[in-house]
């Protein structure tokens, strides 16, 4: 049995106060001065532990409160009230709901899986990933439990390309083309966030987290200098991005480059050919926008010998051009099946980006055909980002992300990925799978709301009107 892959998490407190879901309104006027105040009877000691907290000097009371409502119901003068927190409700956007932002903060701080304690109380279905459910038919089987270790479950994937077949000589040695790539123990790759008040400290934090987790970080070539100055570049598994505009610069760096990602431009295969002649060991990826020509382009690039394809959706997890409004899960399935139909799927690695905000999204995008998920905005949220778009409006960042301590930021990202991996292990164990690669393209282990509605309700009520 291979050695276990373990993510070392440790608590990493937030620098700023986290907006609580609800707040306590405590009126002093009219107090009856009871001999035993309900504040003193709080089982969580919320009022006793009340103090100023964080760089923003916030009241810690709302952070400690567990919403048991004992003080609200027990105060004879009805002077204590609970109310919704407008700061919490304004977090995130249409894709990143406040509860997703809050749970991401919790996981980044503690490395633990958030538990609601009372089951799921939300809507039955929703857009995108919320209209897809994973198969938990093996959840009662006690032998497969990846977190507690009774049976090993692998979460690794192979980043790189594989030949159509392998040849062996009489001694058993491989002849001809061999697989190009490396084994990555976590099916997650880090990408540069598309927004945010980013600086060298943020990039260093992401790079150090990638090194600790033994995964990869996608870095722009123009950012290599500050990275190499502060950290030894050879220690970090970077994927260098480039385009035809900086082709000459990439060729000059070809001697030490290991992985290169190029934009899907007309001259991309010419650059691949030039770099491959300069260094045959380089792994090549091409970033393909998920638009109306994505499936055909994926097949073309795979036949040309590209090792990996980075399928890019927008920030909300939807396609571009004529495919705008189509979710990334459906677009990845189209690209995956286009390769399967031509017997090319195992020759290339598919990375899926856009709309991945939770651990369950990683499992779902793999089930739709990807080898691994690309995480971008979640990295910023782990660093306390509010997703308030202030950075796009040239305003000061409310949590000063640019000035974070890189070690603090790296550990927050490691904590988040540790919690995500534990949830992925739970999903795989409940499915009865012993490795994440078995989940790739297994839509038979998933249920889609559209299919269930068509099969069960359409014969009775007719098709839903668009």
C-alpha positions as CSV (number, residue, x, y, z in Angstrom):
1,X,0.0,0.0,0.0
2,X,1.5,3.4,-0.9
3,X,2.3,5.9,1.9
4,X,-0.6,8.1,2.9
5,X,-0.8,11.6,1.7
6,X,-1.5,13.9,4.7
7,X,-2.2,17.6,4.9
8,X,-0.9,19.2,8.0
9,X,-3.3,21.8,9.2
10,X,-3.1,24.1,12.2
11,X,-5.3,26.9,13.4
12,X,-4.5,30.3,11.8
13,X,-6.5,33.1,13.3
14,X,-8.0,35.8,11.1
15,X,-6.5,39.3,11.1
16,X,-9.9,41.0,10.9
17,X,-13.2,40.2,12.5
18,X,-15.5,37.9,10.5
19,X,-19.0,39.2,10.0
20,X,-21.3,36.9,12.0
21,X,-24.6,35.7,10.5
22,X,-26.6,37.6,13.1
23,X,-25.9,40.2,15.8
24,X,-27.0,40.9,19.3
25,X,-28.7,44.2,20.1
26,X,-28.3,44.8,23.8
27,X,-30.4,47.6,25.3
28,X,-29.2,48.9,28.7
29,X,-32.0,51.4,29.2
30,X,-34.9,49.8,31.1
31,X,-32.8,47.0,32.7
32,X,-34.5,45.6,35.9
33,X,-31.2,44.7,37.5
34,X,-32.2,41.1,38.1
35,X,-30.3,39.3,40.8
36,X,-29.3,36.7,38.3
37,X,-28.9,38.2,34.8
38,X,-29.5,36.0,31.8
39,X,-26.1,37.2,30.5
40,X,-24.4,35.4,33.4
41,X,-26.3,32.2,32.6
42,X,-25.0,32.0,29.0
43,X,-23.6,28.4,28.6
44,X,-21.1,29.7,26.1
45,X,-19.9,32.6,28.1
46,X,-20.5,35.0,25.3
47,X,-21.1,38.1,27.4
48,X,-18.2,37.3,29.7
49,X,-15.8,36.8,26.8
50,X,-16.9,40.0,25.1
51,X,-14.0,42.1,24.0
52,X,-12.6,44.2,21.2
53,X,-11.1,42.0,18.5
54,X,-9.1,42.2,15.3
55,X,-7.4,45.0,13.4
56,X,-10.8,46.6,12.8
57,X,-11.6,46.8,16.6
58,X,-14.9,44.9,16.2
59,X,-17.0,43.6,19.1
60,X,-16.3,39.9,19.6
61,X,-19.7,39.1,21.1
62,X,-21.3,38.2,17.8
63,X,-18.4,35.8,17.0
64,X,-18.9,33.9,20.3
65,X,-22.7,33.7,20.2
66,X,-24.0,30.3,19.1
67,X,-27.6,31.5,18.4
68,X,-29.2,29.5,21.2
69,X,-31.6,32.5,21.9
70,X,-31.6,31.7,25.6
71,X,-30.8,35.3,26.5
72,X,-33.4,36.6,24.1
73,X,-36.2,34.5,25.6
74,X,-35.0,34.7,29.2
75,X,-34.7,38.5,29.7
76,X,-37.8,39.6,31.6
77,X,-37.6,43.1,30.2
78,X,-37.1,41.8,26.6
79,X,-34.0,44.0,26.2
80,X,-31.9,41.5,24.2
81,X,-32.6,40.9,20.6
82,X,-31.1,39.0,17.7
83,X,-31.1,40.5,14.2
84,X,-29.7,39.7,10.8
85,X,-26.3,41.1,10.2
86,X,-26.3,43.4,7.0
87,X,-22.5,43.1,6.8
88,X,-22.9,39.3,6.5
89,X,-25.7,39.5,4.0
90,X,-23.7,41.8,1.8
91,X,-20.8,39.3,1.5
92,X,-19.8,37.8,-1.9
93,X,-22.0,38.0,-5.0
94,X,-24.6,35.9,-6.9
95,X,-22.1,33.0,-7.3
96,X,-20.3,33.3,-3.9
97,X,-23.2,33.3,-1.4
98,X,-22.5,34.6,2.1
99,X,-22.6,31.1,3.5
100,X,-20.0,29.9,1.0
101,X,-17.7,32.8,1.9
102,X,-18.2,32.3,5.7
103,X,-17.6,28.5,5.5
104,X,-14.4,29.1,3.4
105,X,-13.2,31.5,6.1
106,X,-13.9,28.9,8.8
107,X,-12.1,26.1,6.9
108,X,-9.1,28.4,6.3
109,X,-8.9,29.3,9.9
110,X,-9.4,25.9,11.5
111,X,-8.7,23.3,8.7
112,X,-11.9,21.6,9.8
113,X,-15.1,20.7,7.9
114,X,-18.0,23.0,8.7
115,X,-21.0,21.2,10.2
116,X,-24.4,22.8,10.4
117,X,-25.7,20.4,13.0
118,X,-29.3,20.4,11.8
119,X,-29.1,19.2,8.2
120,X,-29.5,21.1,5.0
121,X,-32.3,23.7,5.2
122,X,-31.9,25.3,1.8
123,X,-33.8,24.9,-1.5
124,X,-34.1,21.5,-3.1
125,X,-32.2,22.6,-6.2
126,X,-30.5,25.6,-7.8
127,X,-28.4,26.7,-10.7
128,X,-25.1,25.1,-11.8
129,X,-23.5,22.6,-9.3
130,X,-26.6,22.9,-7.1
131,X,-28.6,21.0,-9.7
132,X,-26.2,18.0,-9.4
133,X,-26.0,15.4,-6.7
134,X,-23.4,12.7,-6.1
135,X,-24.2,9.0,-5.5
136,X,-23.9,8.1,-1.8
137,X,-25.1,4.5,-2.2
138,X,-22.1,3.1,-0.2
139,X,-22.4,5.5,2.7
140,X,-23.3,2.7,5.1
141,X,-20.3,0.6,4.2
142,X,-17.8,0.9,7.1
143,X,-14.7,-0.4,5.4
144,X,-14.0,2.6,3.2
145,X,-13.2,5.6,5.4
146,X,-10.4,7.8,4.0
147,X,-10.2,10.2,6.8
148,X,-10.0,7.6,9.6
149,X,-7.7,5.4,7.7
150,X,-9.3,1.9,7.6
151,X,-8.8,1.7,3.9
152,X,-6.6,3.9,1.7
153,X,-8.3,6.3,-0.7
154,X,-6.1,8.0,-3.3
155,X,-6.8,11.6,-4.4
156,X,-4.0,11.8,-6.9
157,X,-4.2,12.6,-10.6
158,X,-1.6,12.5,-13.5
159,X,-0.7,15.9,-14.9
160,X,0.6,15.4,-18.4
161,X,0.1,13.5,-21.6
162,X,0.1,9.7,-22.4
163,X,0.8,8.0,-25.7
164,X,-1.8,6.0,-27.5
165,X,0.0,2.7,-26.5
166,X,3.2,1.5,-24.8
167,X,5.8,-0.7,-26.5
168,X,8.2,-3.0,-24.6
169,X,11.4,-4.8,-25.7
170,X,12.3,-8.4,-24.8
171,X,13.8,-7.3,-21.5
172,X,10.6,-5.5,-20.5
173,X,11.9,-2.0,-20.9
174,X,9.6,0.6,-22.4
175,X,10.4,1.6,-26.0
176,X,9.1,4.5,-28.0
177,X,7.1,7.3,-26.5
178,X,6.7,7.3,-22.8
179,X,4.1,9.2,-20.6
180,X,5.1,12.8,-20.0
181,X,4.1,14.2,-16.7
182,X,4.0,13.8,-13.0
183,X,1.7,12.4,-10.3
184,X,0.0,15.1,-8.2
185,X,-1.5,14.0,-4.9
186,X,-4.3,16.5,-4.8
187,X,-6.7,17.0,-7.8
188,X,-6.5,20.8,-7.4
189,X,-4.2,23.3,-9.2
190,X,-3.8,26.9,-8.1
191,X,-4.3,29.8,-10.5
192,X,-3.7,33.5,-10.2
193,X,-7.0,35.1,-8.9
194,X,-8.6,37.2,-11.7
195,X,-9.2,40.1,-9.2
196,X,-7.9,41.4,-6.0
197,X,-5.3,43.8,-4.5
198,X,-2.5,41.3,-5.3
199,X,1.1,41.9,-4.5
200,X,4.3,39.8,-4.1
201,X,3.2,38.6,-0.7
202,X,0.1,37.1,-2.0
203,X,1.9,35.3,-4.8
204,X,4.5,34.0,-2.4
205,X,1.8,32.7,-0.1
206,X,0.1,30.8,-2.9
207,X,3.5,29.4,-4.2
208,X,4.5,28.2,-0.7
209,X,1.1,26.6,-0.2
210,X,1.5,24.8,-3.6
211,X,4.9,23.6,-2.5
212,X,3.6,22.4,0.9
213,X,0.7,20.5,-0.7
214,X,2.9,19.2,-3.6
215,X,0.5,20.6,-6.2
216,X,1.1,23.3,-8.8
217,X,0.6,27.0,-9.2
218,X,0.0,28.8,-12.5
219,X,2.2,31.9,-12.6
220,X,2.6,34.6,-15.2
221,X,6.1,34.9,-16.6
222,X,6.3,38.5,-15.7
223,X,6.0,37.5,-12.0
224,X,8.9,35.1,-12.0
225,X,11.5,37.6,-11.0
226,X,10.0,38.5,-7.6
227,X,9.2,34.8,-6.9
228,X,12.8,33.8,-7.7
229,X,14.2,36.6,-5.6
230,X,12.3,35.7,-2.5
231,X,12.0,31.9,-2.9
232,X,14.2,29.5,-4.7
233,X,12.2,29.0,-7.9
234,X,13.3,25.4,-8.4
235,X,11.6,24.4,-5.1
236,X,8.2,25.5,-6.4
237,X,6.1,23.5,-8.9
238,X,5.1,26.4,-11.2
239,X,3.3,26.3,-14.5
240,X,4.5,29.4,-16.4
241,X,1.9,31.1,-18.6
242,X,2.7,32.9,-21.8
243,X,1.5,33.9,-25.2
244,X,2.8,34.8,-28.6
245,X,3.7,38.3,-27.3
246,X,6.4,36.9,-25.0
247,X,7.4,33.8,-27.1
248,X,11.0,34.9,-27.4
249,X,11.2,35.3,-23.6
250,X,9.9,31.8,-23.1
251,X,12.3,30.4,-25.6
252,X,15.2,32.0,-23.7
253,X,13.9,30.4,-20.4
254,X,13.3,27.0,-22.0
255,X,16.4,25.5,-20.5
256,X,14.9,25.5,-17.0
257,X,11.2,25.6,-17.7
258,X,9.3,22.4,-16.7
259,X,5.7,23.3,-17.4
260,X,4.3,26.0,-19.7
261,X,0.8,27.1,-20.3
262,X,0.0,29.0,-23.4
263,X,-3.1,31.0,-24.5
264,X,-5.1,29.4,-27.3
265,X,-3.9,31.6,-30.2
266,X,-3.4,30.8,-33.9
267,X,0.4,30.5,-33.4
268,X,0.2,28.4,-30.2
269,X,1.4,25.1,-31.9
270,X,4.3,26.9,-33.5
271,X,5.5,28.1,-30.0
272,X,5.0,24.5,-28.7
273,X,7.2,23.2,-31.4
274,X,9.9,25.8,-30.8
275,X,9.9,25.2,-27.1
276,X,9.8,21.4,-27.4
277,X,12.9,21.5,-29.7
278,X,14.7,23.7,-27.1
279,X,13.7,21.4,-24.2
280,X,11.9,18.1,-24.9
281,X,11.1,17.6,-21.2
282,X,8.7,20.6,-21.0
283,X,5.0,19.8,-20.3
284,X,2.7,21.9,-22.4
285,X,-0.8,23.1,-21.5
286,X,-3.1,25.3,-23.5
287,X,-5.8,27.5,-21.9
288,X,-9.0,27.1,-23.9
289,X,-12.0,29.4,-23.3
290,X,-15.2,27.4,-23.1
291,X,-17.1,28.8,-26.0
292,X,-18.9,27.4,-29.1
293,X,-15.6,26.1,-30.6
294,X,-14.1,24.6,-27.4
295,X,-14.9,20.9,-28.0
296,X,-13.5,21.0,-31.6
297,X,-10.4,22.9,-30.4
298,X,-9.8,20.4,-27.6
299,X,-9.7,17.5,-30.0
300,X,-7.4,19.4,-32.4
301,X,-4.9,20.4,-29.6
302,X,-4.9,16.8,-28.2
303,X,-4.1,15.4,-31.6
304,X,-1.3,17.9,-31.9
305,X,0.4,16.4,-28.8
306,X,-0.5,19.0,-26.1
307,X,-0.1,17.4,-22.7
308,X,-2.9,19.3,-20.8
309,X,-5.8,21.5,-21.6
310,X,-7.0,24.2,-19.2
311,X,-10.7,24.6,-19.8
312,X,-11.6,28.1,-18.7
313,X,-15.1,29.4,-17.8
314,X,-15.9,32.8,-16.4
315,X,-15.9,33.8,-12.7
316,X,-19.6,32.7,-12.3
317,X,-18.8,29.3,-13.9
318,X,-20.4,29.9,-17.3
319,X,-19.1,29.8,-20.8
320,X,-18.2,32.5,-23.3
321,X,-19.7,33.7,-26.6
322,X,-22.6,31.7,-27.8
323,X,-22.2,29.4,-24.8
324,X,-22.8,32.1,-22.3
325,X,-25.3,31.0,-19.8
326,X,-24.2,27.3,-20.1
327,X,-22.6,26.0,-16.9
328,X,-19.1,24.8,-16.7
329,X,-20.2,21.3,-15.7
330,X,-22.0,20.8,-19.0
331,X,-19.2,22.4,-21.0
332,X,-16.6,20.1,-19.5
333,X,-18.8,17.1,-20.2
334,X,-18.9,18.2,-23.9
335,X,-15.2,18.4,-24.1
336,X,-14.6,15.2,-22.3
337,X,-17.1,13.2,-24.5
338,X,-15.6,14.8,-27.7
339,X,-12.3,13.2,-26.7
340,X,-13.9,9.9,-25.6
341,X,-15.7,9.5,-29.0
342,X,-12.3,9.7,-30.8
343,X,-10.5,7.5,-28.3
344,X,-8.2,10.3,-27.2
345,X,-9.3,10.9,-23.7
346,X,-6.4,9.2,-21.9
347,X,-3.8,11.1,-24.0
348,X,-4.4,14.5,-22.4
349,X,-5.1,15.9,-18.9
350,X,-8.1,18.2,-18.5
351,X,-8.1,21.0,-16.0
352,X,-11.4,22.8,-15.3
353,X,-11.6,26.4,-14.0
354,X,-14.5,28.7,-13.2
355,X,-17.1,28.6,-10.5
356,X,-15.3,26.1,-8.2
357,X,-16.0,27.5,-4.8
358,X,-16.6,24.4,-2.5
359,X,-15.1,21.0,-1.9
360,X,-18.2,19.4,-3.5
361,X,-17.6,21.3,-6.7
362,X,-14.2,19.5,-7.1
363,X,-15.9,16.1,-6.9
364,X,-18.6,17.2,-9.3
365,X,-16.4,18.7,-11.9
366,X,-14.3,15.5,-11.9
367,X,-17.4,13.4,-12.3
368,X,-18.2,15.6,-15.4
369,X,-14.9,14.6,-17.0
370,X,-12.1,16.8,-15.6
371,X,-8.9,15.3,-14.2
372,X,-8.6,18.2,-11.7
373,X,-10.1,21.5,-10.7
374,X,-8.4,24.9,-10.9
375,X,-8.9,27.1,-7.9
376,X,-8.6,30.9,-8.1
377,X,-11.1,33.0,-6.1
378,X,-11.2,30.5,-3.2
379,X,-7.5,31.4,-2.6
380,X,-8.4,35.0,-2.1
381,X,-11.3,34.2,0.1
382,X,-9.0,32.1,2.3
383,X,-7.0,35.2,2.8
384,X,-10.1,37.0,4.1
385,X,-11.2,38.6,0.9
386,X,-14.7,40.0,1.0
387,X,-15.2,39.9,-2.8
388,X,-16.5,43.4,-2.6
389,X,-15.0,44.5,-5.9
390,X,-13.3,47.5,-4.2
391,X,-10.0,46.6,-5.8
392,X,-11.6,46.9,-9.3
393,X,-12.8,50.4,-8.4
394,X,-9.2,51.5,-7.3
395,X,-10.3,51.7,-3.7
396,X,-8.3,50.5,-0.7
397,X,-8.7,46.8,0.2
398,X,-10.7,46.6,3.5
399,X,-8.6,43.7,4.7
400,X,-5.3,44.8,3.2
401,X,-4.5,41.6,1.4
402,X,-1.5,43.0,-0.3
403,X,0.3,43.2,3.0
404,X,-0.3,39.8,4.4
405,X,2.4,37.7,6.0
406,X,3.2,35.0,3.3
407,X,3.6,32.3,6.0
408,X,0.2,33.2,7.5
409,X,-1.4,33.2,4.0
410,X,0.2,29.9,3.0
411,X,-1.1,28.1,6.1
412,X,-4.6,29.5,5.6
413,X,-4.6,28.1,2.1
414,X,-3.2,24.7,3.3
415,X,-5.9,24.6,5.9
416,X,-8.6,25.2,3.3
417,X,-7.2,22.5,1.0
418,X,-6.9,20.1,4.0
419,X,-10.6,20.5,4.8
420,X,-11.5,20.2,1.1
421,X,-9.5,17.0,0.8
422,X,-11.2,15.5,3.8
423,X,-14.6,16.2,2.2
424,X,-13.4,14.7,-1.0
425,X,-12.4,11.5,0.9
426,X,-15.9,11.4,2.5
427,X,-17.5,11.6,-1.0
428,X,-15.3,9.0,-2.5
429,X,-15.8,6.7,0.5
430,X,-19.6,7.1,0.3
431,X,-19.4,6.2,-3.4
432,X,-17.3,3.1,-2.7
433,X,-14.4,4.5,-4.8
434,X,-10.8,4.0,-3.7
435,X,-9.2,6.7,-6.0
436,X,-10.3,10.0,-7.5
437,X,-9.3,8.9,-11.0
438,X,-12.2,6.3,-10.9
439,X,-14.6,9.2,-10.6
440,X,-13.5,11.0,-13.8
441,X,-16.4,11.1,-16.2
442,X,-18.5,8.8,-14.0
443,X,-21.8,10.7,-14.6
444,X,-23.6,7.4,-13.7
445,X,-22.5,8.2,-10.1
446,X,-24.2,11.5,-10.3
447,X,-27.8,12.7,-10.6
448,X,-28.8,15.8,-12.6
449,X,-32.0,17.7,-11.7
450,X,-32.8,18.3,-15.4
451,X,-32.7,14.5,-16.1
452,X,-34.7,13.6,-13.0
453,X,-37.3,16.2,-13.9
454,X,-37.6,15.0,-17.5
455,X,-37.8,11.3,-16.5
456,X,-40.2,11.7,-13.5
457,X,-42.3,14.8,-13.8
458,X,-42.4,15.6,-17.6
459,X,-44.7,12.6,-18.4
460,X,-47.2,13.9,-15.8
461,X,-46.9,17.7,-16.0
462,X,-45.2,18.3,-19.4
463,X,-41.9,19.9,-20.1
464,X,-40.8,23.0,-18.2
465,X,-41.3,26.3,-20.1
466,X,-38.0,28.1,-20.8
